[in-house]
Amino acid sequence: CVRDLLLNRPLNDLDIATSATPDDIERIFPDQTLPVGKSFGVMIVKRDTFTFEVATFRTDAAYVDGRHPDHVTFSTPELDAQRRDFTINALFLDPVSGEILDFTNGLNDLATKTLRTIRNPDDRFREDHLRLLRAVRFAAVLDFNLDPDTRAAILRLAPLLKSVAAERIAAEFFKALCHAPRPSVFLNLLRDTNLLAQFLPEVLAFNGCDQPPQFHPEGDVWTHTCLMLDDLPPPPRDLALTLATLFHDLGKPPTFQRQRDASGRELIRFMGHAPVGARLTRDILARLKQSTALADEVASIVYDHMTFHEIPNMRPATLRRFLGKPTFAKALALNRLDLLHSIGDLSDYHFAKQKFDDFASEPILPAPWITGADLIAAGLSPGKTFSALLKRAYDAQLENKFPDKAALLRALLNDAD
C-alpha cells in the first residue's frame, strides 16, 4: 500500500508491521484477532468492518519447500525489509510521523520505474517460486521495467514455476490479464522469460502460427491475440471475456493446414478450430483448478466466436436460441474485436447486434408455451419423442407460427398422431 500510495494508485491491501508479538496483539485486541499465521508472526485483526494483516518484524529461515520459511525469528524493521521480495514492496510508512522508511532503495526504483529483487534475485526466487510470476505481473501492471539481473534470474529459474500450485499460478495470471494497462506487455514478458512455456504451452504455440494474409494482414495468431487483448475495456476487465479473448484461437495451432489450390496458390486453413479451442479451454481451466461455471462460460464464448457469419442464414428459431444464450453479449464483444483486428469488416457484428437490439422490448427466449406436463395432460406417455416434440413446439413458438398456446398444442398433437 505504501508503493501504491506513492504511485497515486488505489489502495487495496493495508498491511501493518510492528514490533508487537502475536501474543501482544491478542492482548491489545481481545476477541478481535485470528491467528492465521501465528507461528510466522502473522495475525488478522478485525476492526468494525475492516480486517488488517498485522505481522511482527521478522527474519526468515530457509525456504525448503519453495514457499514458506521453516521458521522465523522476530527482529527489526531493517531486517524485516531484507526478507521481502522486491524493493518497491519493502517500503514502510510510519503512521505517526508520516516518514517513509526505505531500507532497500525502493524509492529510487519507484522513481526509475524499475522492478528489482532485494539482494540476490536467485535467492529471492528460490525462496518462493511464485515470485517468478509475480515479478512479471508487477512489471506489467505497474508499467515498470525488469531490472536486468532480475530478468536474467527469471529466465534462468523459470522451470521452478512448475512446482507452484495451479490455483496460485491462475490467481497471479488472471490478476495481470485483468489489470495490466496493456495485457500484451504481460504476455510478451511471459514468453520472453520462458514462464509461459511452464504453464500455458498452448498459448505459446500462437507465436509463429501463420494465418492467411488475405484475412489476417496483422500477422500471426500471437500478434492477432495481443492486439485484441489490448483493445479490451480498461482495467478492471471482465475475467470471462478476457480469457475468451486470449483463448479464442487456441484451436488454430493444432488444426493448422498449409495447402495449395488448383492454381498453385498457397492456402492456410484451420478446419474446426472453434470447437477444438473450446475443448482446449476446458482442459486448461481444469488444469488451473478453476470452477466449472467459469470453464463453461469461457468455452461457450470460444465455441461461438465463429458462428456470427452464419447468422444471416439461420432459421428464426435457431437465431433466437443463439441470441438468447447467456454468453451472447460477451461473444458479440469478442466478435467485434476479432473482426476489427483482422479483415476489419464489421458487417457480421453489426448484423448480429441489430438482431439482438430488435428484441429490446421483448424476451428473446420467452417461457415455453408447451411443457411436458401439457403433453401428459393431453394423453401422451413420456418417452424418447418427448424432447423432440417439445423442441418442435418451442421452435414454432419462437418463429410465431401459431397465434396462441391452444393452436400450437392442437397442431403438435395432430402431428404426434
C-alpha positions in Angstrom: 0.0 0.0 0.0 3.0 2.4 0.5 4.1 1.7 -3.0 0.6 2.4 -4.4 0.2 5.5 -2.3 3.4 6.9 -3.7 2.3 5.9 -7.2 -1.2 7.5 -6.7 -2.8 4.1 -7.3 -5.9 2.9 -5.5 -5.1 1.2 -2.2 -6.3 -2.3 -1.7 -4.4 -4.2 0.9 -3.4 -2.4 4.1 -0.8 -4.4 6.0 0.8 -3.4 9.3 4.3 -4.4 10.5 5.1 -4.0 14.2 7.5 -4.9 17.0 4.5 -6.3 18.9 4.5 -10.1 19.1 1.4 -12.2 18.2 0.7 -12.6 22.0 0.9 -8.8 22.4 -1.5 -8.3 19.5 -4.0 -10.7 21.1 -3.8 -8.8 24.4 -4.2 -5.4 22.6 -7.2 -6.6 20.6 -9.1 -9.1 22.7 -11.7 -11.2 20.8 -10.7 -9.4 17.6 -7.9 -11.5 16.3 -7.5 -14.5 14.0 -4.2 -16.4 14.4 -3.9 -17.2 10.7 -0.1 -17.4 10.7 0.8 -17.0 14.4 3.8 -19.3 14.1 5.1 -17.0 11.4 4.2 -13.8 13.4 1.1 -13.0 11.3 -2.3 -12.1 12.8 -5.5 -10.9 11.4 -7.1 -8.1 13.4 -10.8 -7.2 12.8 -11.9 -3.6 13.5 -15.5 -2.9 12.6 -15.9 -4.0 9.0 -12.2 -3.9 8.2 -9.6 -6.6 8.6 -5.9 -5.9 8.8 -2.9 -8.2 8.4 -0.6 -7.5 11.3 2.9 -9.0 11.1 5.7 -8.9 13.7 9.1 -7.7 12.3 10.9 -10.9 11.5 13.8 -12.7 9.8 13.0 -15.8 7.8 14.9 -19.1 8.0 15.5 -21.2 4.8 12.5 -21.8 2.4 12.9 -25.6 2.0 9.5 -26.1 0.3 9.9 -23.2 -2.2 7.0 -21.3 -0.5 7.3 -21.0 3.3 10.3 -20.4 5.7 11.0 -23.3 8.0 10.7 -20.9 11.0 11.0 -17.2 11.7 12.9 -15.1 14.3 11.4 -11.8 15.4 13.7 -8.9 14.5 13.8 -5.3 13.4 12.3 -3.2 10.6 15.6 -3.1 8.8 16.0 -6.9 8.8 12.3 -7.4 8.1 12.6 -5.3 4.9 15.5 -7.5 3.7 13.4 -10.7 3.6 10.8 -9.3 1.3 10.6 -9.9 -2.5 11.0 -6.6 -4.4 12.4 -3.2 -3.3 9.3 -1.3 -4.1 7.3 -3.7 -1.9 9.6 -3.2 1.2 8.7 0.4 2.0 7.3 1.3 5.4 5.2 4.3 6.3 5.4 5.4 9.9 1.7 6.3 10.7 2.6 8.8 13.4 5.3 10.8 11.7 4.4 10.1 8.1 8.0 9.2 7.4 8.8 6.7 4.6 11.3 4.1 5.8 13.3 2.8 2.9 16.0 0.2 3.7 16.3 -1.3 0.2 16.5 1.7 -2.1 12.9 1.2 -3.2 12.2 4.9 -3.5 14.8 5.1 -6.2 13.4 2.1 -8.1 9.9 3.7 -7.9 11.3 6.9 -9.4 13.0 5.0 -12.2 10.1 2.5 -12.7 12.4 -0.5 -12.0 11.2 -3.8 -10.7 14.2 -5.3 -8.8 14.5 -8.1 -6.2 16.0 -7.4 -2.8 19.6 -8.6 -2.8 20.4 -11.7 -4.9 17.5 -12.5 -7.3 18.3 -16.2 -7.4 17.8 -16.4 -3.6 14.6 -14.5 -3.7 13.0 -16.7 -6.4 14.2 -19.9 -4.9 12.6 -18.9 -1.6 9.2 -18.6 -3.2 8.8 -19.9 -6.8 5.6 -17.9 -7.3 7.7 -14.7 -7.2 8.9 -15.5 -10.7 5.3 -14.9 -12.0 4.7 -12.0 -9.5 7.7 -10.2 -10.9 6.3 -10.2 -14.4 2.8 -9.3 -13.1 4.1 -6.3 -11.2 6.2 -5.1 -14.1 3.2 -5.3 -16.5 0.5 -3.9 -14.2 2.7 -1.0 -12.9 4.3 -0.4 -16.3 7.8 -0.9 -14.9 10.9 -2.4 -16.4 12.5 -5.5 -15.1 16.0 -4.9 -13.7 18.4 -6.8 -16.0 19.7 -9.1 -13.2 16.2 -9.8 -12.0 15.1 -10.6 -15.6 18.1 -12.9 -16.2 17.3 -14.8 -13.0 13.6 -15.3 -14.1 14.7 -16.7 -17.4 17.2 -19.0 -15.7 14.9 -20.3 -13.0 11.6 -20.3 -15.0 11.2 -24.1 -14.6 10.7 -23.7 -10.9 7.3 -22.3 -11.6 6.1 -25.9 -12.3 6.3 -26.6 -8.6 3.7 -24.0 -7.7 0.1 -25.0 -7.1 -2.0 -24.4 -10.2 -4.6 -22.2 -8.4 -1.8 -19.8 -7.2 -0.5 -19.5 -10.7 -4.0 -18.9 -12.0 -4.6 -16.1 -9.5 -1.5 -14.2 -10.5 -2.1 -14.8 -14.2 -5.7 -13.6 -14.0 -4.8 -10.5 -12.0 -2.3 -9.4 -14.6 -4.6 -10.0 -17.6 -7.4 -8.1 -16.0 -5.3 -5.2 -14.5 -2.4 -4.6 -16.8 -2.8 -1.4 -18.9 -1.7 -3.5 -21.9 -2.1 -7.2 -21.5 0.2 -7.8 -24.5 3.1 -6.4 -22.4 2.4 -9.1 -19.8 2.1 -11.9 -22.4 5.3 -10.8 -24.2 7.2 -10.8 -20.8 5.9 -14.3 -20.0 7.0 -15.5 -23.4 10.4 -13.8 -23.3 11.2 -15.0 -19.8 10.2 -18.6 -20.6 7.4 -18.6 -17.9 4.6 -19.1 -20.4 6.1 -22.4 -21.5 5.8 -23.7 -17.9 2.0 -23.4 -17.6 0.4 -22.4 -20.9 2.3 -24.0 -23.8 -1.0 -23.9 -25.8 -0.8 -20.1 -25.9 2.9 -20.1 -26.6 2.1 -22.0 -29.7 0.4 -18.9 -31.1 3.8 -17.4 -31.6 4.8 -18.0 -35.2 1.5 -19.7 -36.2 0.9 -18.1 -39.6 -2.6 -17.0 -40.7 -3.9 -16.4 -44.3 -2.8 -12.9 -45.1 -6.0 -12.0 -47.0 -7.9 -12.4 -43.8 -5.3 -11.6 -41.3 -2.9 -8.9 -42.6 -1.9 -8.1 -39.0 0.3 -11.2 -38.7 0.4 -14.5 -36.8 -2.0 -15.7 -34.1 0.1 -14.2 -31.4 0.0 -10.7 -32.9 -3.7 -11.0 -33.6 -4.4 -12.1 -30.0 -2.3 -9.4 -28.4 -4.0 -6.7 -30.5 -7.4 -7.9 -29.3 -6.4 -8.1 -25.7 -5.0 -4.5 -25.7 -8.4 -3.3 -27.2 -10.4 -4.7 -24.3 -12.0 -2.3 -21.9 -9.7 -0.7 -19.4 -9.0 -2.4 -16.0 -10.5 -4.0 -14.1 -11.6 -6.2 -17.0 -14.3 -9.0 -17.0 -12.4 -12.2 -16.4 -14.5 -14.5 -18.7 -14.3 -12.1 -21.7 -10.6 -11.5 -21.2 -9.9 -15.3 -21.0 -12.1 -15.9 -24.1 -10.2 -13.3 -26.0 -6.9 -14.9 -25.0 -8.2 -18.4 -25.8 -10.5 -17.8 -28.8 -7.9 -19.1 -31.3 -6.5 -22.0 -29.1 -7.6 -24.4 -31.8 -5.6 -22.8 -34.6 -2.1 -24.3 -33.9 -3.4 -27.9 -33.7 -5.7 -27.6 -36.8 -3.2 -25.6 -38.9 -3.0 -26.8 -42.5 -1.0 -25.4 -45.4 -2.5 -26.3 -48.8 -2.4 -25.2 -52.4 -5.4 -24.6 -54.7 -5.6 -25.7 -58.3 -3.6 -22.6 -59.4 -0.8 -23.4 -57.0 -1.7 -20.6 -54.6 -0.9 -21.3 -51.0 -3.8 -21.6 -48.6 -3.8 -21.7 -44.8 -6.8 -23.4 -43.1 -7.9 -24.1 -39.6 -10.7 -26.6 -40.0 -13.0 -26.8 -36.9 -10.7 -24.7 -34.8 -13.5 -23.2 -32.7 -14.8 -26.5 -31.2 -11.2 -27.6 -30.8 -10.4 -24.3 -29.0 -13.5 -24.7 -26.7 -12.2 -28.2 -25.7 -8.7 -26.9 -25.0 -10.2 -24.1 -23.0 -11.9 -26.5 -20.7 -8.7 -28.6 -20.4 -6.7 -25.5 -19.4 -9.1 -24.1 -16.9 -9.5 -27.6 -15.3 -5.7 -27.8 -15.1 -5.6 -24.4 -13.4 -8.2 -25.7 -10.9 -10.9 -23.2 -11.9 -14.7 -23.6 -11.4 -16.8 -25.5 -13.9 -19.0 -22.4 -14.2 -16.1 -20.3 -15.4 -14.9 -23.0 -17.8 -18.5 -23.4 -19.2 -18.8 -19.6 -19.8 -15.4 -19.1 -21.4 -15.6 -22.3 -23.5 -19.1 -21.3 -24.8 -17.8 -17.9 -25.9 -14.8 -19.5 -27.6 -17.0 -22.1 -29.3 -19.4 -19.4 -30.7 -16.8 -16.9 -32.0 -17.0 -18.4 -35.5 -20.8 -18.6 -35.6 -21.6 -15.0 -36.3 -21.1 -15.2 -40.1 -23.8 -17.9 -40.1 -26.5 -15.6 -38.6 -27.9 -14.3 -41.9 -28.8 -17.9 -42.9 -30.1 -19.1 -39.6 -33.8 -20.2 -39.2 -35.6 -17.7 -36.9 -35.8 -20.2 -34.0 -32.1 -21.1 -34.3 -31.2 -17.4 -34.4 -33.3 -16.6 -31.3 -31.7 -19.5 -29.4 -28.2 -18.1 -30.3 -29.1 -14.6 -29.4 -30.7 -15.8 -26.1 -27.6 -17.6 -24.8 -26.4 -16.1 -21.5 -22.9 -15.6 -23.1 -24.1 -13.9 -26.2 -23.2 -10.3 -25.2 -19.6 -11.3 -24.4 -19.4 -13.4 -27.6 -20.6 -10.3 -29.5 -17.9 -8.2 -27.9 -15.3 -10.8 -28.8 -16.6 -10.9 -32.4 -16.1 -7.2 -32.7 -12.5 -7.4 -31.6 -11.8 -10.4 -33.8 -13.1 -8.6 -36.9 -11.5 -5.3 -36.0 -8.1 -6.8 -35.7 -8.2 -9.0 -38.8 -10.1 -8.1 -42.0 -11.7 -5.0 -40.5 -15.1 -5.7 -41.9 -17.7 -5.4 -39.1 -20.7 -6.4 -41.2 -21.3 -9.6 -39.2 -21.0 -7.8 -35.9 -23.4 -5.0 -36.9 -25.9 -7.5 -38.3 -25.9 -9.6 -35.1 -26.1 -6.6 -32.9 -29.1 -5.3 -34.8 -30.9 -8.6 -34.5 -30.1 -8.6 -30.7 -31.4 -5.0 -30.4 -34.6 -5.9 -32.2 -35.6 -7.8 -29.0 -35.1 -4.9 -26.7 -38.8 -4.7 -25.8 -39.5 -8.5 -25.5 -37.6 -11.5 -24.2 -35.5 -13.2 -26.8 -36.3 -16.6 -25.2 -39.8 -16.4 -23.6 -41.2 -19.1 -21.3 -42.3 -22.1 -23.4 -46.0 -22.4 -24.1 -45.9 -26.2 -24.2 -44.3 -28.2 -21.4 -44.0 -31.9 -20.6 -47.0 -31.6 -18.3 -49.1 -30.3 -21.2 -48.2 -33.4 -23.3 -49.0 -35.7 -20.4 -52.3 -34.0 -19.8 -53.1 -34.5 -23.5 -52.7 -38.2 -23.1 -49.1 -38.7 -24.3 -46.8 -41.0 -22.4 -43.3 -39.8 -21.6 -40.7 -41.3 -23.8 -38.0 -40.7 -26.4 -40.3 -38.5 -28.5 -41.0 -36.0 -25.7 -37.8 -33.9 -26.1 -38.2 -33.8 -29.9 -41.9 -32.7 -29.6 -41.0 -30.0 -27.0 -38.2 -28.7 -29.2 -40.5 -28.5 -32.2 -43.1 -26.7 -30.1 -40.7 -24.2 -28.9 -39.2 -23.6 -32.3 -42.7 -22.9 -33.7 -43.4 -20.6 -30.8 -40.1 -18.7 -31.4 -41.0 -18.4 -35.1 -44.5 -17.1 -34.4 -46.1 -19.8 -36.4 -49.2 -20.0 -34.2 -51.3 -17.3 -32.5 -51.5 -18.9 -29.1 -50.8 -22.0 -27.0 -54.0 -23.8 -27.8 -53.4 -23.6 -31.6 -49.8 -24.8 -31.1 -50.9 -27.7 -28.9 -53.6 -28.8 -31.4 -51.1 -28.8 -34.2 -48.5 -30.7 -32.2 -50.9 -33.4 -31.1 -52.1 -33.9 -34.7 -48.5 -34.4 -35.8 -47.9 -36.8 -32.9 -50.9 -38.9 -34.0 
